[in-house]
């Protein structure tokens, strides 16, 4: 049993059903080679273990380019993994393709980042909601479509309208309704509110929380802003350069982040009080290229605690001062974040 799996069981319950399991998942995208040179590969996801159980919401956070969206597509089998294993509700679906994936789609669905791009502009809302049913060989009734709209806060009159007639928040509600059509147990939400206004973000997050309680859903909520998932996540996984560098109960990670990268992300969260003291940690340099990541710890080129050992072997997720909170760092922080701004 992996350390991640054990921590999840302790938090959710020993008997909680395992909905999703990723074991050593990697995804490399090939690049055309320059003449007389070996073709390079983009290591978008480079060895990730993750377990999601029934009734929990996992927040998957990290800055742009960390591999979050690629991992979400691997979990839903929209992409084939280069290495590793994907298990959904106890079934190994790593090599399942084509029509054999249809039963799997009923267990796990995805809500995409941009609702305008993910909805067909030539189809009415009724047709959009009918498509998932037809893919499963089901002919839905009008009452079923209306029920889906009511669940996301829309009405029957919206069935005949087209995506361009809605606001961004309403379009995302339609995307959520489409994902709920086949009654999945797990929703992978890829930056579901990043394209929305701040006021609308709160409404959509509240909707997801209400649906979780009403339908017993589980979520993997992908975001680059830690403040977005703070109120809804039970467990937090922080990604950097294709790997998970910190994982644990959300309350513990927010209260005492152990990995320097997580601390830097949390220090960038806006504070509503302009007079409040800021614990700002400013990282230098850019994210390394996933074509040629650093040796050892992937964060060492930007870390303010780097030492020689960090360049040797990549650290693995290990408990921080005991418990379920884990970090992949040779020198994890064991106290609360610093109180003064600094630039490493």
Secondary structure as UniProt FT lines:
FT   HELIX           3..12
FT   TURN            14..15
FT   STRAND          18..30
FT   TURN            35..36
FT   STRAND          41..53
FT   TURN            54..55
FT   STRAND          57..61
FT   TURN            64..65
FT   HELIX           68..75
FT   TURN            76..77
FT   STRAND          83..88
FT   TURN            89..90
FT   STRAND          91..92
FT   TURN            94..95
FT   HELIX           98..101
FT   HELIX           102..105
FT   TURN            106..107
FT   STRAND          108..111
FT   HELIX           115..118
FT   TURN            121..122
FT   HELIX           125..135
FT   TURN            136..137
FT   HELIX           142..151
FT   TURN            152..153
FT   HELIX           156..160
FT   HELIX           163..165
FT   HELIX           168..180
FT   TURN            181..182
FT   STRAND          186..190
FT   TURN            192..195
FT   HELIX           198..215
FT   STRAND          218..223
FT   HELIX           226..229
FT   TURN            230..232
FT   STRAND          235..240
FT   TURN            241..242
FT   STRAND          243..249
FT   HELIX           250..255
FT   HELIX           260..267
FT   TURN            274..275
FT   STRAND          281..282
FT   TURN            290..291
FT   TURN            298..302
FT   TURN            304..305
FT   HELIX           308..311
FT   STRAND          318..319
FT   STRAND          326..327
FT   TURN            330..331
FT   STRAND          342..343
//
